[in-house]
Amino acid sequence: MSNTHTHSISPNIDLFAEINSLRRDLNAIILAHFYQEPEIQDMADFVGDSLALSQRAAETEAEVIVFAGVHFMAETAKILNPNKQVLLPDLEAGCSLADGCPPAEFREFIARHGDHKVVSYINCSAETKAMSDIICTSSNAIKIVDSFPAGQPILFAPDRYLGAWVSSALDREMVLWPGSCEVHETFNEKKLVELKINYPFAKVAAHPECPEAVLQHADHIGSTSSILAFARKTDSRQIIVVTEPGILHQMQKENPSKELIPVPGADETCNCNECPYMKKNTLEKLYLCMRDRTPEILVDPELAAKALAPINRMLELSR
């Protein structure tokens, strides 16, 4: 599926011009996540984190939503817009968190904790969302969990590191599904400490999907948009960034005079700090998916209706 038609693109084509003209013809909006390739971010109508992208998808007037992100993001956009066409440049742009929470096992897990309310991170499948009481993103996870009365037991899925961070921030015990992001899990404490020694005046900004051993060294912990806001506000001229390096593009555009230092993954020989799924989307695939109006994201209407309720609860609470 991934390589459909790629060979049929003429090498002389101006992809930027073609995508712009398709965007007008289709009355399309291009939404991109901060982890996308720089040229895709520059082409997008809107670049954001999962929360901002969901909000933008919920309010768009466009007839076609082209989601430069991963499958669960495009699926969320479709759930919010059942009557619009939602396109994803590469259907195989998945997510280890979503894949690591199979619906049948999750249903049994919930059944074992019958009195618990289910808070699910947006990085999950439509099936998982449909079994949840409310959805959260890393931007609003603390606020969402805190919206339940103190005595209410909570089950948090699928990211155990984000769950542990929220749990510790609110001093509130939660039952955590044992999932993790394969990218953020590769960041290790040793590499980060080495960088801190080499850059003694740098501030550390980290994503809460990182393991606790890494987070304990951070000056700021938050979602991608919150890391960007921190980079703008901090007086520090050097920032050590502990999240997928796609974010460095916007960060550098906003802070041209600051030095950004990405933390490598555990294995120096690979790009383990890059999300292999986010990077499946390319400018060529973006063009092709708009030209051919495929791959299109479809969600069973009954499932979509069930998943919509917890997403809407989140959007209400995040206004």
ZAZA-339227 format. One line per 3 residues: number of its first residue (from 1); their letters; for each residue z, x, y of N, C-alpha, C. Coordinates in Angstrom, 1 decimal. Atoms other than C-alpha are relative to their C-alpha. Example, Ala and Ser with C-alpha at 12.3 -4.5 7.8 and 13.67 -1.06 7.14 Angstrom:
REM ZAZA-339227
1> as> 0.0,0.9,-1.2,7.8,12.3,-4.5,0.0,0.9,1.2; 0.0,-0.9,-1.1,7.1,13.7,-1.1,0.8,-0.8,1.1
REM end
This chain:
REM ZAZA-339227
1> msn> 0.0,0.8,-1.2,0.0,0.0,0.0,0.0,0.9,1.2; -0.2,-0.8,-1.2,1.0,2.8,2.4,-1.3,0.5,0.6; 1.1,-0.7,-0.6,-2.4,4.4,2.7,-1.2,-0.8,0.2
4> tht> 1.2,0.9,-0.2,-4.6,1.3,3.1,-0.8,0.4,1.2; 1.0,-0.1,-1.1,-7.7,1.9,5.2,0.2,1.2,0.8; -0.2,-1.1,-1.0,-6.3,5.1,6.8,-1.3,0.8,0.2
7> hsi> 1.3,-0.8,0.0,-9.6,6.8,5.9,-1.0,-0.7,0.9; 1.0,0.7,-0.7,-11.5,4.1,7.7,0.1,0.1,1.6; -0.2,-0.2,-1.4,-10.3,5.2,11.2,-1.0,1.1,0.4
10> spn> 0.8,-1.1,-0.6,-12.9,7.1,13.2,0.8,1.0,0.7; -0.9,-1.1,-0.6,-11.5,10.5,14.3,-0.2,-0.1,1.5; 0.2,0.0,-1.5,-12.9,9.8,17.8,0.7,-1.1,0.7
13> idl> -0.6,1.2,-0.6,-11.0,6.6,18.4,1.2,0.4,0.9; -1.2,-0.2,-0.9,-8.5,6.5,21.3,1.0,-1.1,-0.5; -0.9,1.0,0.5,-5.6,4.9,19.5,0.8,-0.7,1.0
16> fae> -0.8,0.6,-1.0,-3.6,4.3,22.6,-0.8,-1.2,0.7; 0.9,1.0,-0.6,-6.5,2.4,24.2,-0.2,-1.2,-0.9; 0.3,1.1,1.0,-7.2,0.4,21.0,1.2,-0.8,-0.2
19> ins> -1.2,0.8,0.2,-3.6,-0.6,20.5,0.3,-0.8,1.2; -0.2,0.8,-1.2,-3.3,-1.7,24.1,-0.9,-1.2,0.1; 0.9,1.1,0.0,-6.4,-3.8,23.8,0.3,-1.1,-1.1
22> lrr> -0.4,1.0,1.1,-5.2,-5.4,20.5,1.3,-0.7,0.5; -1.2,0.6,-0.4,-1.8,-6.0,22.1,-0.3,-1.2,1.0; 0.4,1.1,-0.9,-3.5,-8.1,24.8,-0.7,-1.1,-0.8
25> dln> 0.7,1.0,0.8,-5.9,-9.9,22.4,0.9,-0.8,-0.9; -0.8,0.7,0.9,-3.2,-10.8,20.0,1.2,-0.7,0.7; -1.2,0.3,-0.7,-0.6,-11.6,22.7,1.2,0.5,-0.8
28> aii> -1.0,-0.6,0.8,1.6,-9.2,20.8,1.0,0.8,0.8; -1.1,-0.9,-0.6,4.9,-7.4,21.6,0.2,1.1,-1.1; -0.3,-1.1,1.0,5.5,-4.0,20.0,1.5,0.4,0.3
31> lah> -1.4,-0.4,-0.1,9.2,-3.4,19.3,0.2,1.3,-0.8; -0.2,-1.2,0.7,10.3,0.1,18.3,1.5,0.4,0.0; -1.3,-0.5,0.1,13.5,1.6,17.1,0.1,1.5,0.6
34> fyq> -0.2,-1.4,-0.6,14.9,4.9,18.7,-0.4,1.1,-1.1; 0.3,-1.1,1.1,14.2,6.7,15.3,-1.5,0.1,-0.3; 1.5,-0.1,0.2,10.4,6.1,15.5,-0.5,1.3,0.6
37> epe> 0.7,-1.1,-0.6,7.9,8.9,16.3,-0.1,-0.2,1.5; 0.1,0.1,-1.4,7.8,9.7,20.0,-1.2,-0.8,0.5; 1.2,0.7,-0.6,4.2,8.4,20.5,0.1,-1.5,-0.3
40> iqd> -0.2,1.4,0.3,5.2,5.1,18.9,1.0,-0.6,1.1; -0.9,0.5,-1.1,8.2,4.8,21.3,-0.7,-0.1,1.3; 0.7,0.0,-1.3,5.9,5.6,24.2,-0.9,-1.2,0.1
43> mad> 1.0,1.1,0.1,3.5,2.8,23.1,0.7,-1.3,0.1; -0.7,1.2,0.2,6.2,0.2,22.6,0.3,-0.8,1.3; -0.5,0.8,-1.2,7.0,-2.7,25.0,1.5,0.1,0.2
46> fvg> -1.4,-0.1,-0.1,10.6,-2.2,24.2,0.5,0.9,-1.2; -0.6,-0.9,1.0,12.6,0.5,22.4,1.5,-0.2,0.1; -1.5,0.3,0.0,16.2,-0.2,21.3,0.6,0.3,-1.3
49> dsl> -0.8,0.0,1.2,18.9,-0.2,18.8,-0.1,-1.3,-0.7; 0.2,1.2,0.8,19.2,-2.9,16.1,0.4,-1.3,0.8; -0.5,1.1,-0.8,21.2,-5.2,18.4,-1.0,-0.4,1.1
52> als> 0.9,0.3,-1.1,18.9,-5.0,21.4,-1.4,-0.5,-0.5; 1.3,0.4,0.6,15.8,-5.3,19.1,0.1,-1.4,-0.5; -0.1,1.4,0.5,17.2,-8.5,17.5,0.0,-0.9,1.2
55> qra> -0.1,0.9,-1.2,18.0,-9.9,21.0,-1.4,-0.2,0.6; 1.3,0.1,-0.6,14.5,-9.1,22.2,-0.9,-0.8,-0.9; 0.8,0.8,1.0,12.9,-10.6,19.0,0.4,-1.4,0.2
58> aet> -0.5,1.4,-0.1,15.0,-13.7,19.5,-0.6,-0.7,1.3; 0.4,0.7,-1.3,13.7,-14.3,23.1,-1.4,0.2,0.3; 1.4,-0.3,-0.4,10.1,-13.1,23.0,-0.9,-1.2,0.0
61> eae> 1.0,1.1,-0.1,7.3,-15.4,24.1,-1.3,0.4,-0.7; 1.2,-0.5,0.6,4.7,-13.2,22.3,-0.3,-0.8,-1.3; 0.4,0.7,1.3,2.7,-14.8,19.4,0.2,0.9,-1.2
64> viv> -0.1,-0.9,1.1,2.8,-11.7,17.3,1.0,1.1,0.3; -1.0,-1.0,-0.2,5.7,-9.3,16.8,-0.4,1.2,-0.9; 0.4,-1.2,0.8,4.7,-5.8,15.7,1.3,0.8,0.0
67> fag> -1.3,-0.7,0.0,7.9,-4.1,14.5,-0.2,1.4,-0.5; 0.0,-1.4,0.4,7.8,-0.3,14.5,1.5,0.3,-0.3; -1.4,-0.3,0.4,11.0,0.1,12.5,0.0,-0.1,-1.5
70> vhf> 0.0,0.1,1.5,12.1,-0.6,8.9,0.0,-1.5,-0.4; 0.3,1.3,0.5,11.7,-3.6,6.7,1.1,-1.1,0.4; -1.0,1.0,-0.4,15.1,-5.3,7.4,-0.1,-0.4,1.4
73> mae> 0.1,0.3,-1.4,14.4,-5.2,11.1,-1.1,-1.0,0.2; 1.1,0.9,-0.1,11.0,-6.9,10.8,0.4,-1.3,-0.6; -0.4,1.2,0.7,12.5,-9.4,8.3,1.0,-0.8,0.9
76> tak> -0.9,0.7,-0.9,15.3,-10.2,10.9,-0.8,-0.7,1.1; 0.8,0.6,-1.0,12.6,-10.8,13.5,-0.7,-1.2,-0.5; 0.7,1.2,0.6,10.8,-13.2,11.2,1.0,-1.1,-0.2
79> iln> -1.0,1.1,0.2,14.0,-15.1,10.4,0.3,-0.6,1.4; -0.2,0.6,-1.4,14.5,-15.5,14.2,-1.2,-0.7,0.5; 1.3,0.6,-0.5,10.8,-16.5,14.7,-0.8,-0.5,-1.2
82> pnk> 0.7,0.5,1.2,9.7,-18.5,11.6,-1.5,-0.3,0.3; 1.4,0.5,-0.3,6.5,-19.7,13.4,-0.8,1.1,0.6; 0.8,-1.1,-0.6,5.4,-16.3,14.7,-0.4,1.0,-1.1
85> qvl> 0.4,-1.0,0.9,3.5,-13.6,12.9,0.7,1.3,0.2; -0.8,-1.2,-0.1,5.6,-10.5,12.2,-0.7,1.1,-0.8; 0.7,-1.1,0.7,3.8,-7.2,11.3,0.8,1.2,-0.1
88> lpd> -0.7,-1.3,0.2,5.2,-4.0,9.9,-1.0,1.1,-0.3; 1.1,-0.9,0.3,3.0,-0.9,10.0,0.0,0.5,-1.4; -0.1,-0.4,1.3,4.2,0.2,6.6,1.0,-0.7,-0.8
91> lea> -0.9,0.9,0.8,5.7,-2.2,4.0,1.1,0.8,-0.7; -1.0,-0.8,0.8,7.4,0.7,2.3,1.1,0.7,0.9; -1.0,-0.5,-0.8,9.5,1.5,5.3,1.3,-0.8,-0.2
94> gcs> -1.1,0.7,0.5,12.7,0.5,3.6,1.3,0.5,0.7; -1.3,-0.5,-0.5,16.4,1.4,4.1,0.9,0.2,-1.2; -0.9,-0.2,1.1,18.9,3.0,1.7,1.2,-0.9,0.0
97> lad> -1.1,0.9,0.0,21.6,0.7,2.9,-0.4,-1.3,-0.5; 0.5,1.3,0.5,19.6,-2.4,2.3,-0.2,0.0,-1.5; 0.3,-0.2,1.4,18.4,-1.1,-1.1,1.3,0.1,-0.8
100> gcp> -1.2,-0.2,0.8,22.0,-0.2,-2.1,0.9,-1.1,-0.1; -0.9,1.2,0.1,23.3,-3.7,-1.9,-0.8,-1.2,-0.7; 0.8,1.0,0.7,21.5,-5.7,-4.6,0.6,-1.4,0.0
103> pae> -0.5,1.3,-0.2,21.9,-9.5,-4.1,0.9,-0.5,-1.1; -0.8,0.5,1.2,23.2,-10.3,-7.6,1.3,0.6,-0.1; -1.2,-0.7,0.0,25.8,-7.6,-7.5,0.9,-0.4,1.2
106> fre> -0.7,0.3,-1.2,26.8,-8.5,-4.0,0.6,-1.4,-0.1; -0.5,1.4,0.2,27.2,-12.2,-5.0,1.3,0.1,-0.8; -1.2,-0.2,0.9,29.7,-11.1,-7.8,1.1,0.6,0.8
109> fia> -1.0,-0.7,-0.8,31.5,-8.8,-5.4,0.7,-1.0,1.0; -0.6,1.0,-0.9,32.0,-11.7,-2.9,0.9,-1.0,-0.8; -0.7,0.9,0.8,33.1,-14.0,-5.7,1.4,0.5,-0.4
112> rhg> -1.3,-0.6,0.3,35.9,-11.5,-6.6,1.0,0.0,1.1; -0.9,0.0,-1.2,37.2,-11.7,-3.1,-0.2,-1.4,0.8; 0.3,1.4,-0.5,37.0,-15.5,-2.6,0.6,-0.4,1.4
115> dhk> -0.6,0.5,-1.3,39.3,-15.8,0.4,-0.4,0.9,1.2; 0.4,-0.9,-1.1,37.5,-13.1,2.4,-1.2,-0.5,0.8; 1.2,0.3,-0.7,35.1,-13.7,5.2,-0.9,1.2,-0.1
118> vvs> 1.0,-1.1,0.3,31.9,-11.6,4.8,-0.7,0.4,1.3; 0.7,-0.6,-1.1,30.8,-9.4,7.7,-1.0,1.0,-0.5; 1.0,-1.0,0.5,27.5,-7.7,6.9,-0.8,0.7,1.2
121> yin> 0.8,-0.8,-1.0,25.8,-4.9,8.9,-1.4,-0.4,-0.1; 1.4,0.5,-0.1,22.3,-5.9,10.0,-0.9,0.8,-1.0; 0.8,-0.9,0.9,21.0,-3.0,7.8,0.1,-0.5,-1.5
124> csa> -0.1,0.5,1.4,20.7,-5.3,4.7,-1.1,-1.1,-0.1; 1.1,0.9,0.3,18.3,-7.7,3.1,0.3,-1.5,0.5; -0.2,1.4,-0.4,17.8,-11.4,4.0,0.9,-0.7,-1.0
127> etk> -0.9,0.6,1.0,19.5,-12.3,0.7,1.5,0.3,0.3; -1.3,-0.4,-0.3,22.6,-10.3,1.7,0.5,-0.8,1.3; -0.4,0.7,-1.2,22.6,-11.9,5.2,0.3,-1.4,-0.3
130> ams> -0.2,1.5,0.3,22.3,-15.4,3.7,1.4,-0.2,-0.7; -1.3,0.1,0.6,25.6,-14.7,1.8,1.1,0.3,0.9; -1.0,-0.5,-0.9,27.4,-13.5,4.9,0.5,-1.1,1.0
133> dii> -0.5,0.9,-1.1,29.6,-15.3,7.5,-0.6,0.3,1.3; 0.5,-0.5,-1.3,28.4,-13.2,10.3,-0.6,1.4,-0.2; 0.7,-1.3,0.1,26.1,-10.2,10.9,0.6,0.9,1.2
136> cts> -0.4,-0.9,-1.2,27.0,-7.1,13.1,-1.0,1.1,0.0; 0.8,-1.3,-0.1,25.3,-4.0,14.3,1.0,1.1,0.4; -1.0,-1.1,-0.4,26.9,-0.6,15.1,0.4,-0.2,1.4
139> sna> -0.4,0.2,-1.4,26.9,-1.7,18.8,1.2,-1.0,0.1; -1.0,1.0,-0.2,29.1,-4.7,18.2,1.0,-0.2,-1.2; -0.8,0.2,1.2,30.8,-4.2,14.8,1.5,-0.2,0.3
142> iki> -1.4,0.1,-0.3,34.3,-3.7,16.3,0.3,-1.4,0.6; -0.1,1.3,-0.7,33.9,-6.8,18.5,-0.1,-1.2,-1.0; 0.3,1.0,1.0,32.6,-8.9,15.6,1.2,-0.2,-1.0
145> vds> -1.1,0.1,0.9,35.4,-8.0,13.2,1.3,-0.5,0.7; -1.2,0.4,-0.8,38.0,-8.4,15.9,0.0,-1.5,0.4; 0.1,1.4,-0.4,36.7,-12.0,16.5,0.7,-0.9,-1.1
148> fpa> -0.7,0.7,1.1,38.5,-13.0,13.2,1.5,0.1,0.3; -1.4,-0.1,-0.1,42.2,-13.9,13.3,0.6,1.2,-0.8; -0.5,-1.2,0.7,44.4,-10.9,12.3,0.3,-0.2,-1.5
151> gqp> -0.4,0.2,1.4,45.5,-12.5,9.0,-1.2,-0.3,-0.9; 1.1,0.3,0.9,42.0,-13.2,7.8,-0.6,1.2,-0.7; 0.6,-1.2,0.7,40.9,-10.9,5.0,-1.5,0.1,0.2
154> ilf> 1.4,-0.2,-0.3,37.5,-9.4,5.6,-0.7,0.9,-1.1; 0.8,-0.8,0.8,34.8,-8.0,3.3,-1.1,0.5,0.8; 1.0,-0.5,-0.8,32.5,-5.6,5.0,-1.1,0.7,-0.8
157> apd> 1.1,-0.6,0.8,29.1,-4.5,3.7,-1.2,0.3,1.0; 0.0,-0.9,1.2,26.9,-2.5,3.1,0.5,1.4,0.3; -0.3,-1.4,-0.3,28.0,0.6,5.0,1.5,0.3,0.0
160> ryl> -1.4,-0.3,0.1,31.3,2.0,3.9,0.5,0.9,1.2; -0.4,-0.9,-1.1,31.4,4.6,6.7,0.2,-0.7,1.3; -0.2,0.9,-1.2,30.8,2.1,9.5,1.2,-0.8,-0.2
163> gaw> -1.1,0.9,0.3,33.3,-0.2,7.8,1.3,0.8,0.2; -1.2,-0.8,-0.1,35.9,2.6,7.6,0.3,0.3,1.5; -0.2,-0.3,-1.4,35.4,3.5,11.3,0.5,-1.2,0.7
166> vss> -0.4,1.3,-0.6,35.8,-0.2,12.4,1.5,-0.2,-0.4; -1.3,0.2,0.6,38.8,-0.5,10.1,1.1,0.9,0.7; -1.0,-0.9,-0.7,40.5,2.5,11.7,0.1,-0.3,1.5
169> ald> 0.0,0.4,-1.5,39.5,1.5,15.3,0.9,-1.2,0.2; -0.8,1.3,-0.2,41.2,-1.9,14.8,1.3,0.0,-0.7; -1.2,-0.1,0.9,43.9,-0.7,12.4,0.1,-1.3,-0.8
172> rem> 0.1,1.2,0.8,42.8,-3.5,10.1,-0.7,0.3,-1.3; 0.5,-0.2,1.3,42.3,-3.3,6.4,-1.2,-0.9,-0.3; 1.2,0.9,0.5,38.9,-4.5,5.0,-0.4,0.5,-1.4
175> vlw> 0.5,-0.4,1.3,37.4,-4.5,1.6,-1.5,0.5,0.3; 1.3,-0.6,-0.3,34.3,-2.2,1.8,-0.9,0.0,-1.2; 1.0,-0.2,1.0,31.1,-2.4,-0.2,-0.3,1.5,0.0
178> pgs> 0.2,-1.4,0.0,30.4,1.1,-1.4,-1.4,0.6,0.4; 1.3,-0.5,-0.3,27.1,1.7,0.4,0.0,1.0,1.1; 0.1,-0.9,-1.1,25.9,4.4,2.8,-1.5,0.3,0.4
181> cev> 1.3,-0.4,-0.4,22.9,5.6,4.8,-0.3,1.4,-0.5; 0.3,-1.3,0.6,21.2,8.5,3.0,-0.2,1.1,1.0; 0.2,-1.0,-1.0,20.4,10.2,6.3,1.4,0.4,0.6
184> het> -1.2,-0.4,-0.7,23.8,10.0,8.0,1.0,0.6,-1.0; -0.9,-0.6,1.0,25.6,10.9,4.8,-0.3,1.5,-0.2; 0.3,-1.4,0.2,23.8,14.3,4.8,0.6,0.9,1.0
187> fne> -0.6,-0.8,-1.1,25.5,15.4,8.0,1.3,0.5,-0.6; -1.2,-0.5,0.5,28.3,17.7,7.0,0.9,0.7,1.0; -0.9,-0.5,-1.0,31.4,18.9,8.7,-0.2,1.5,0.3
190> kkl> 0.2,-1.4,-0.2,30.7,22.6,8.1,-1.1,0.3,1.0; 1.1,-0.2,-0.9,27.4,22.5,9.9,0.4,-0.3,1.4; -0.4,0.5,-1.3,28.9,20.6,12.8,1.0,1.0,0.6
193> vel> -1.1,-1.0,-0.5,31.9,23.0,13.1,-0.7,1.3,0.5; 0.8,-1.3,-0.4,29.4,26.0,13.2,-0.6,-0.2,1.3; 0.7,0.2,-1.3,27.5,24.4,16.0,1.1,-0.1,1.2
196> kin> -1.1,0.0,-1.0,30.8,23.7,17.9,0.5,1.4,0.4; -0.4,-1.3,-0.3,31.7,27.3,17.6,-1.1,0.7,0.9; 1.1,-0.6,-0.8,28.2,28.4,18.9,-0.1,-0.6,1.4
199> ypf> 0.1,0.6,-1.3,28.3,25.9,21.7,1.4,-0.6,0.4; -1.4,0.5,-0.2,32.0,25.7,22.8,0.2,-1.0,1.0; -0.2,1.0,-1.0,31.4,23.6,25.8,-0.8,-1.3,-0.2
202> akv> 0.8,1.2,0.3,29.1,21.0,24.2,0.9,-1.1,-0.4; -0.7,1.3,0.4,30.2,17.4,23.7,-0.8,-0.5,-1.3; 0.6,0.5,1.2,29.6,15.8,20.3,-0.2,-1.5,0.0
205> aah> 0.2,1.5,0.1,28.0,12.3,20.0,-0.5,-0.3,-1.4; 0.3,0.3,1.4,27.9,10.8,16.5,-0.1,-1.5,-0.2; 0.2,1.4,0.4,26.8,7.6,14.9,1.1,-0.4,-1.1
208> pec> -1.1,0.4,0.9,29.5,5.6,13.0,-0.4,-0.1,-1.5; 0.5,0.0,1.4,27.3,5.7,9.8,0.3,1.4,-0.6; -0.4,-1.4,0.6,28.5,9.4,9.4,1.3,-0.1,-0.7
211> pea> -1.3,-0.1,0.7,31.3,10.3,7.0,1.1,0.3,1.0; -1.2,-0.2,-0.9,34.8,10.4,8.5,0.3,1.4,0.4; -0.2,-1.4,-0.3,35.0,14.2,8.2,-0.8,0.5,1.2
214> vlq> 0.9,-0.3,-1.2,32.1,14.4,10.7,0.5,-0.6,1.2; -0.4,0.8,-1.2,33.4,11.7,13.0,1.2,0.5,0.7; -1.3,-0.5,-0.6,36.8,13.4,13.5,-0.3,1.0,1.1
217> had> 0.3,-1.1,-0.9,35.0,16.1,15.5,-0.8,-0.6,1.3; 0.9,0.5,-1.0,33.1,13.7,17.8,0.8,-0.4,1.3; -0.6,0.4,-1.3,33.8,13.2,21.5,-0.4,-1.5,0.3
220> hig> 0.5,1.4,-0.1,31.8,9.9,21.3,-0.5,-0.5,-1.3; 0.5,0.6,1.2,31.1,7.6,18.4,-0.6,-1.3,0.4; 0.6,1.3,-0.3,28.7,4.7,18.7,-1.5,-0.1,-0.4
223> sts> 1.4,0.3,0.4,25.3,3.1,18.1,-1.0,0.9,0.8; 1.0,-0.9,-0.7,22.1,4.8,19.2,0.0,-0.3,1.5; 0.0,0.3,-1.5,22.1,2.9,22.6,1.3,0.5,0.7
226> sil> -1.2,-0.4,-0.6,25.7,3.8,23.1,0.1,1.6,0.1; 0.1,-1.4,-0.1,25.0,7.5,22.3,-0.9,0.4,1.2; 0.8,-0.3,-1.1,22.2,7.4,24.9,0.8,-0.2,1.3
229> afa> -0.8,0.2,-1.2,24.6,5.9,27.5,1.0,1.1,0.2; -0.9,-1.1,-0.1,27.1,8.6,26.7,-0.7,1.3,0.6; 0.8,-1.2,-0.4,24.4,11.3,27.2,-0.3,-0.1,1.5
232> rkt> 0.3,0.1,-1.5,23.6,9.9,30.7,1.3,0.2,0.8; -1.3,0.0,-0.8,27.3,9.7,31.8,0.7,1.3,-0.1; -0.8,-1.2,0.2,28.7,12.9,30.4,-0.4,1.1,1.0
235> dsr> 0.3,-1.1,-0.9,29.0,15.9,32.8,-0.4,1.2,-0.8; 0.3,-1.2,0.8,28.5,18.3,29.9,-1.6,0.2,0.0; 1.5,-0.3,0.0,25.1,20.1,30.0,-0.5,0.1,-1.4
238> qii> 0.5,-0.1,1.4,25.0,20.4,26.2,0.6,-1.1,-0.8; -0.4,1.1,0.9,25.2,17.6,23.7,-0.4,0.2,-1.4; 0.4,-0.1,1.4,25.4,18.0,20.0,-0.1,-1.4,-0.6
241> vvt> 0.4,1.4,0.4,23.7,14.9,18.5,0.1,-0.1,-1.5; -0.1,0.2,1.4,24.8,13.7,15.1,-0.5,-1.4,-0.4; 0.6,1.2,0.5,22.3,11.0,14.2,-1.5,0.4,-0.3
244> epg> 1.4,-0.3,0.3,18.6,10.7,13.2,-0.7,0.6,1.3; 0.5,-0.7,-1.2,16.7,13.1,15.6,-1.1,-0.7,0.8; 0.9,0.8,-0.7,14.2,10.5,16.6,0.5,-0.4,1.4
247> ilh> -0.6,0.4,-1.2,16.7,9.6,19.3,-0.1,1.0,1.1; 0.1,-1.1,-0.9,16.2,13.0,21.0,-1.1,-0.3,1.1; 1.1,0.2,-0.9,12.9,11.8,22.6,0.4,-0.8,1.2
250> qmq> -0.5,0.8,-1.2,14.5,9.1,24.8,1.1,0.7,0.7; -1.1,-0.7,-0.5,17.5,11.2,25.3,-0.4,1.1,1.0; 0.5,-1.1,-0.8,15.5,14.1,26.7,-0.7,-0.5,1.2
253> ken> 0.7,0.6,-1.2,13.4,11.8,28.9,1.0,-0.4,1.0; -1.1,0.5,-0.9,16.6,10.4,30.4,0.8,1.1,0.6; -0.8,-1.1,-0.4,18.3,13.8,30.7,-0.7,1.3,-0.1
256> psk> 0.8,-1.2,0.2,15.7,16.4,31.3,0.7,1.4,0.2; -0.6,-1.3,-0.3,18.2,19.0,32.5,1.1,0.4,-1.1; -1.1,-0.3,1.0,20.6,18.7,29.5,-0.6,0.6,-1.3
259> eli> 0.5,-0.6,1.2,20.3,20.7,26.3,0.6,-0.8,-1.2; -0.4,0.9,1.1,20.3,18.5,23.2,-0.1,0.8,-1.3; -0.1,-0.8,1.2,21.4,20.1,19.9,0.1,-0.9,-1.2
262> pvp> -0.2,0.8,1.2,20.6,18.2,16.7,0.7,0.7,-1.1; -0.7,-0.5,1.2,22.8,18.7,13.7,-0.9,-0.1,-1.2; 0.9,0.1,1.1,20.7,19.7,10.7,0.7,-0.8,-1.2
265> gad> -0.5,0.6,1.2,21.1,17.9,7.3,0.7,1.1,-0.8; -0.8,-0.9,0.9,23.1,19.5,4.5,-0.9,1.1,-0.5; 0.9,-0.9,0.5,20.0,21.3,3.3,-1.0,0.5,1.0
268> etc> 0.9,-0.5,-1.1,18.3,23.5,5.9,-1.5,0.0,-0.4; 1.4,-0.1,0.3,15.1,23.6,3.9,-0.8,-1.3,0.1; 0.7,1.3,-0.1,14.4,19.9,4.3,0.3,-0.6,1.3
271> ncn> -0.3,0.7,-1.2,14.2,17.5,7.1,1.0,-1.1,-0.3; -0.9,1.0,0.5,17.2,15.7,5.6,0.7,-0.9,1.1; -0.6,0.8,-1.1,18.4,14.6,9.0,-1.0,-1.0,0.6
274> ecp> 1.0,1.0,-0.4,15.2,12.6,9.4,0.0,-1.2,-0.9; 0.1,1.2,0.9,14.9,9.0,8.1,-1.4,0.0,-0.6; 1.3,0.0,0.6,12.1,9.1,5.6,-0.7,-1.3,0.1
277> ymk> 0.6,1.3,-0.1,11.6,5.4,6.0,-0.5,-0.3,1.4; 0.4,0.1,-1.4,11.5,5.3,9.8,-1.3,0.7,0.3; 1.2,-0.9,-0.3,8.9,8.1,9.7,-1.2,-0.4,-0.8
280> knt> 1.2,0.4,0.7,6.6,6.2,7.4,-1.0,-0.7,1.0; 0.9,0.6,-1.0,5.2,4.4,10.5,-0.6,1.1,0.8; 0.8,-1.0,-0.9,2.5,6.3,12.4,-0.8,-0.8,0.9
283> lek> 0.9,0.7,-1.0,0.3,5.5,15.3,-1.2,-0.6,-0.7; 1.2,0.5,0.8,-2.6,5.1,12.9,0.3,-1.3,-0.7; -0.4,1.2,0.7,-0.7,2.6,10.8,0.3,-1.2,1.0
286> lyl> -0.2,1.0,-1.0,0.4,0.8,13.9,-1.3,-0.7,0.5; 1.3,0.5,-0.4,-3.2,0.4,15.0,-0.6,-0.9,-1.1; 0.6,0.8,1.2,-4.4,-0.7,11.5,0.7,-1.3,-0.2
289> cmr> -0.7,1.3,0.3,-1.6,-3.3,11.1,-0.4,-1.0,1.1; 0.4,0.9,-1.0,-2.6,-4.8,14.4,-1.5,-0.4,-0.1; 1.5,0.3,0.2,-6.4,-4.6,13.7,-0.2,-1.0,-1.1
292> drt> 0.2,0.8,1.2,-6.1,-6.1,10.3,1.1,-1.1,-0.2; -1.1,1.0,0.1,-3.0,-8.3,10.9,0.7,0.0,-1.3; -0.8,-0.2,1.2,-1.3,-6.9,7.8,0.5,1.4,-0.1
295> pei> -0.9,0.8,0.8,1.2,-6.0,6.2,0.8,-1.0,0.9; -0.7,1.0,-0.7,2.7,-9.3,7.4,1.3,-0.3,-0.8; -1.3,0.2,0.6,6.4,-10.0,6.8,0.2,-1.5,-0.2
298> lvd> -0.2,1.4,0.3,7.1,-13.4,5.1,1.4,-0.1,-0.6; -1.3,0.2,0.6,10.5,-14.8,4.3,0.0,-1.5,-0.4; -0.1,1.4,0.6,11.1,-17.9,2.1,0.8,-0.8,1.1
301> pel> -0.6,0.8,-1.1,11.9,-20.7,4.7,1.5,-0.4,-0.3; -1.4,0.4,0.3,15.1,-21.8,2.8,0.9,1.1,0.1; -0.8,-1.2,-0.2,16.4,-18.3,2.6,0.2,0.4,1.4
304> aak> 0.0,-0.3,-1.4,15.5,-17.7,6.2,1.0,-0.9,0.8; -0.9,1.0,-0.7,17.4,-20.8,7.3,1.5,0.4,-0.2; -1.4,-0.4,0.3,20.6,-19.6,5.5,0.3,1.4,0.7
307> ala> -0.3,-1.3,-0.6,20.3,-16.0,6.9,0.0,-0.2,1.5; 0.1,0.1,-1.4,19.6,-17.3,10.4,1.4,-0.4,0.6; -1.3,0.4,-0.5,23.1,-18.9,10.8,0.9,1.2,0.4
310> pin> -0.9,-1.2,-0.4,25.1,-15.6,10.6,-0.6,0.9,1.0; 0.7,-0.8,-1.1,22.5,-13.8,12.8,0.3,-0.7,1.3; -0.3,0.7,-1.2,22.9,-16.5,15.4,1.4,0.1,0.5
313> rml> -1.4,-0.2,-0.4,26.7,-16.2,15.3,0.2,1.3,0.7; -0.1,-1.3,-0.6,26.3,-12.6,16.0,-0.5,0.0,1.4; 0.7,0.0,-1.3,23.9,-13.2,18.9,0.9,-0.7,1.0
316> els> -0.9,0.8,-0.9,26.3,-15.8,20.4,1.1,0.9,0.5; -1.2,-0.8,-0.4,29.2,-13.4,20.3,-0.4,1.3,0.8; 0.4,-1.2,-0.7,27.1,-10.6,21.8,-0.6,-0.2,1.3
319> r> 0.6,0.3,-1.3,26.0,-12.4,24.9,0.7,0.8,1.1
REM end
